[in-house]
């Protein structure tokens, strides 16, 4: 994580040269004269019977695809692409003379072979062509190498547009897959309009396409107060590096949401920070046994406040974000980490992943609000006091478990 300084204030803005127009937060686009620009910032879905709210992220991405003009480019890296309607949007774009390239994990073949066959027929599979789809090797990522006993994979979930509407160099980084889970579970997406980060994603995308195994691919690219990091990473943990820069004076708050949380070292760091006086809240769908043990230590402040989704929960956490509001790196800052990178060992060591870092972004209140909704929806509570049982059986998974 880079050194923090002045606030970035990432706001939905007119990204045209010299553009200063700011959109109303939450709007997908802003009109400026005859031009329509994509707004930067976060978006969230709300699992419910309302398909517009439940499918907010899916419908948003499809809208960007629909408004990509001829000769523009769309590069997509996905885990478990099985949604027919998404495949149809990509093919429709290709028929409009958009250059469409797609990288998917090998598991996509077994998830819905018909979707892959449809895309292969209509986009082609030769990477020398202007449009194509390609599949990562079996039992590994496109970059992450095969490791015995580990389900390595391309776990990415991003869409990069050279142009959509009248905006150029647009990236949507999301936690949601192009599956029904994008509707059923709590997910987030962050839209960037950023030439440098767009180029970073494109470079990573074409490295994925080359299938060059590299268990220590990790790199981080900064643009102002925003950065993207690409995985796998052979040693060290950038999330721990961030947490180790946190100080608990002055009411520092830490919030973490993940589908599966089995990085015991991260859980230990969160418990340590809670013991030092930070206000720590965690919500997840499933926990590793060692992670749960670390979070269960009461410390001098009662231990982290942990919620989980009980067996009767239909909608669960699937976003993968960490929020810090307080003393970080020697001064007060607001930090967001989000992306496809779950709080699992596989995400760190064995998967192709992308994680955004946003320093002092105006997106922070929206993420805090979303966390409150997800935390409140998780009815299971981890009670740490002696003799008090947690509410409902805490869902656990093995150390090698990996969410989708």
N, C-alpha and C positions, 0 to 999 in steps of 0.2 A: 504494500500500500504506500503510495507516495506521501510526501509531507504535505499536510493541509495548510492552507493559508486563507486568503480572503474568500468569502462566500461566492459560490458560483451562481446560485439562483437560476437553475435550469428551468425555463418557462416555455410554454408553447409559443413559438415565435415564427414570424415570416422569415424563412431561411434564404430568401433571395439576396443577392449581393446588396449589402447595405440595409437589408430589411430590419425594421424595428417594431413592426406590428406584433402585439401580443394577443393571443387568443384567450377566450374564456376557458379556464381549466376544465378538462373532461371532454371538450369538443374534439372530434376527430380531425376536422379541417377548419381552416379559416379562409374566407374570401377577401381578396385584395384587388379591387377593380375586377378585371375579367379573369384573374388568376385564382387558383385554389391551392392552398398549401397544407401539407400535413403538419399537425401539431406534435411537438415533442412532449415526452413525459409518460407517466404511468397510466395503465388501464387495468381494471380488475373485472372478473366476472362474479356473478352472485348465483350460485346453484339454487335453482328453484323451478317451479312449474312454468315460470315466465321464460320462454326460450330466448327472448331478446336479452334478458339479463344473464341467463345461464350461459348463453352462447356469445356474449359480448366480444370476447377475444377472437373467437373463430370468425364471426361475422365481420369484425374489423379487418382482420388479415385478408379475408376474401375481398373486401371492398378495395383494399390497396392493390390487390392483384387485378381486379376488374378495371381499375383506373391507371394501369400501367400502359403507356402508349407503345405503338409499333417502334421497333428497333431498340427499345429499352431492354434492360436485362434484369432477370430475377434469379437469384441464387438462394437455394433452400437446403438446409441441413436439418434432418428430422430423425427422431427415434419413433419407431412404430407408426409409420404412415399407413393408416387403414381406412381413412374417411373418404368415401367415394366422391362426395361433393367437393372436397378440397382438390382431389385429383382432376375433376372436371374443370375447375377454375384454372388450374395450371395448363391444362390442354387447350382451353379456350383462349388463354393468353398467347400460347404458341401459335394458334391459328390466326391471331391478330398481328403476327409478325414480331411478337415479343420473343426474345431469346431466354429460354427457361432451362435452368440446370438444377438438378435435384440429387442430393446425396442422402441415402437412407441406410439405417443399420440392417444387418442381416436378418434380424428377427422380424422385420417388416414382411419378409416373404412368407413366413408361417402365420402372421397375424391376419393378412388378407392378400393372398396371392393374386386375386383378380385385380386389385388396385394396382399392384406392381405391373402386371401384364398389360393393363390398359395404358399406364404411363409409358412403359417400354415400347409399346406399339406406336404411340402417338408422339412421343418425344424422341425416341431412338435411344440407343445405348452406346453409341460411339462418341467418346469425349472429344474427338476432333471436330465434331459437328457443332452447330450453333446452339442446339438444344439437346438435352440428354438426361437420362437418369442412370445412376450407378449405385451399386450395393457394396457395402463394406464386407470384408472377408468374414467368414464364420468364426465365432468364438473370440472375436477381438474387435477393436474399433477400427476406423479407417487409419488412424494414427496409433492409437494405443495398441501395443503388441499383445499377442496371446500369452496368457499366464495360466499355468496348470491349476485347475480347481477354482478359477475365477471367471465370472461372466463379464468379460470386457466387452465394451460396445461403444458405438457412436450414440451418445445420449443428448446430442445437440437439439435445439429447438429455436432456430432463427431464420429470418427471411430478410434478404438484402436486395434492395431495389436501386438500380441506377437512376430511375425516375419513376415516380408515381404521383398522380395529380400533377401539380407543377413543381413539386419538390424533387430535389436530386440528392443522391447519397443518403438514402433512408435505410435504417436497420430496425427491425422489430425483434427484440430479444424477449422470449417468453419462457414460462415454466410449463406451458401446456402443449401436449402432443396433439396431432391431427387425428384424434380418436374421440370416442364418446366421453372420455374422461375430461376433455376440455370443457364440457358442459356440466358434468356431474361433480367435479371437484373444484376446490378453491384455487384459482390460478391468477397470475399477474403477467403483464407484458410491459416493456418499456420501449418507447420509440425514440430513436436517435436520428437527427438530421445533422450529420457530422462527416465531413470529407475524410478526415484522418481515421476515424474509427470505422467508417465504411470500408476504407482501403484495408484496414487490419482484418476485418471480417472476411473480405474477399480473398486476401492472401491465405488466411486459415482455411477457407473453403476449398481453394485449389490444392492446398496441401492434403486435405482430407481426400480429395479426388485422386491423388497420386498413390494413395495406399502405402506411403513410406512409413514403416513402423518406427516409432520413437517413444520410448517409455518415459522420456524426460523432455517432452516438447515444450513445457510451460514457458510462457512469456506474457508480459503485461505491457500494454500500449496505452499511454496517457494522451488525452486531448483536453487541455484546460484542467478542470476539476473532475473529469470523467475518465474512466479507464475500462478496458476490457482485458481479461486474463483468459488464456486458453490452456487447456489441460490435455494429457496427464502430466503429473509432476512426480518425479521419482523420490525426492526427499524434501523434508520440510512441509509446512502447512501454512499457506498465506492467511487462512482464517485465524489460526492461532497467533500469527504475527500481528494481526489487527487487534485481537483481544488482549494481547500482551502490552499494547500501547494505551489501554484504557485505564483511567484512574477513577476511583469511586467517590471522590469528594464532590460536594455540590449537587448531589442527587442524580448522578448518572443513571440513565435507563438503558436497558438492553432487551431487545425483543428478537426471538428467533422462531421462524416457521419452516417446517420441512415435512415432506411426505414420510420418509424414513430418516431417523436420526440415530446413527450408530457409530459416530466418531467419538469414542470415549474421551479422547484428549480434549476435544472441544467442550464436552459436557463437564469435564474436570475444571477447565478454565472458567466456565460459567458459574460453577459452584464456588470456586475461589473468589470470583468477583462479587458474588452475592454475599459471601462471608465478609468481604471487605466493605460492604455497604451499598453496592450497586443494586438497583431494582431490576431483577432479572425475571422475565416471563418467557416461557417456551410452549409452543404448541406443535404437535406432530401426530401423524396417523399411526406410526409404529416406532418403537424404540429398540435399540440393541440392549441386551442384558447388561453389559458393562456400562453403557451410557446411562441406563436407568439407575444403576447402583451409584454412579457418580452424582447424578442429579438428586438422589435421595438423602445425601448428607445434609443434616440440618444446619451445621455451622453456627455462627453467632447471631445470624439474622433469619433463621428458620429455613434456609434453603431456597432455591429458585421456585417460583410459582409455575407449576407444570400442568398443562391441560392436554388431554388426549381424546381421541374419538373412540367411543365405546362400540361394542359389536353391533348395536342397532343403528348406528350412524350410516346414512346413505351417502352423504356428502362429506368429504374429508379434505384435509390440507394437502395441497400438492405444490404450492409455491415454495421457493427455496430462497428465503431472504433473511438477512440479519440487519437489524436496525440498532444504531448506537446514538444516543442523545446525551451528550455530556462531555467530560474531559477525555480527549483523545489526542495523543501525540503532543501533550503539553498545553493544550488550549481547548476551549469549548468548541465542539463541532457536532455536526449531524452527519452520520455515515450510513450509507445504504450499500449492501452487497446483495445482488439478485441475479438470476439467470437460470440456467439449466442445472447448475452445480448443486446437487443435494448434499446434505451433511452426512455423507456416507464415505466409507473408506474407498469404495470403488470409484466414486466421483473424483476423488483426489488422485488416486494411483492408476486406475485401470480403464478409465473412460475418456472419450473425446467429449469435452465440456467447454462451456463459455460462461464467465461470470463477470458482471458489470460491477464497478465501484463508482459510487456517486457521492461526491463530497459537498456538503452544505447545499444540497439541492432543494429547490422549492417543492420537489416531489415528496419530501419527507412527511408532511402531515397526512398526505393521502395514504402513504404506506402505514402510518400509525393507525389511521382510521380502519384500514383493511385488516390489520392485525387484530384490532379490537373485535371486529366481526367474526373472524375465524376463531379467535381465542374463546369468544363467548359461545360459539356454536359447538365447541368441543366440550361435551358435558362431563367427561371423565376428569377427575382431579387427583393429582398425586399428593397424598397426605403423608407428611414426614414425621409428625408427632408420634411418639411411642404409643402403641395401643389403639391407634386410629387407622382404620382400613381405608385405602383409596376407593373412590367411587367407581365401581366396575372394574373388571379385569383389564390390567394395562396390556395393550397389544405389543408383543415383542417379536423380534426377528433375529436370526443368526448374524454373526459378525460380517459375513459376506453378502448379506441381503442388499438388494439394490432396487430402488423404486423406479417407476416409469415416468 
